[in-house]
């Protein structure tokens, strides 16, 4: 990613680079840079030119991800105006980018971004994958875990000791009092719901 966009976008789970700054009425990012346009330019057009190449006259930059603020060049392509209009009227109104049909039961509307539609099937799959990652102790990108987490009360050595002592028969209440945490926190540690990144061999 070009450094210019790295500081002005946020990457979504769908792989979109969503523009965080000014957006137009249709949701497209607006980049205020000096360019041949002599005015604010569509962030997606600027991204295409910086990552791919010039935009020939008569062509427009289309989002195959149907996400107007996205500037990921892999989600952009060149189409004629008629092709772009056909793409919007046909593909966008019938199926999501993964081929699921937009029916009344399979469509949800987000609370931001001009009411952009989202496929419920894809949303459920992302939620399920995120839940699995949490249960397996896989942190989100850039997320601190264990002792590095800002609100961490315990240390990894304390967690290992808690699991071993509980396995040896000590009570949850006694461990909670000793370590200054709640009974629920002790139970979650013992079950591996929290501090799940600690190897299984040291779990109770």
Secondary structure by P-SEA (a helix, b strand, c coil): ccccccccccccccccccccccccccbbbbbbccccccccccaaaaaaaacbbbbcccbbbbbccccccccccccbbbbcaaaaaaaaacccccccccccccccccbbbbccccbbbbbaaaaaaaaaaaaaaaaacccccccccccccccccccaaaaaaaaaaaaacccaaaaaaaacccaaaaaaaaaccccccccccccc
